[in-house]
Amino acid sequence: VKSYLADDGIIDNAQDTINATLKKLTKQYLSVSASIDDMVARYTAQFTQLDSMMSKLNNTSTYLGQQFTAMNKS
């Protein structure tokens, strides 16, 4: 029983191991979470740029369609 309950015992060592693992997993979680946040920000910026470009292209398409229609009527 003493080997389990001592300050350097089996239970204390198991707790230390669990705490060390928990710290390691917390660091990994924070790192991955930051990486995901960066990726979401990058994708959001790319989507915004793509959305703007698509709007411009749609406007150009509408304009060209109107011009071709006008050319065919004359």
Order of alpha helices (4+ residues) and beta strands (2+ residues): alpha-alpha
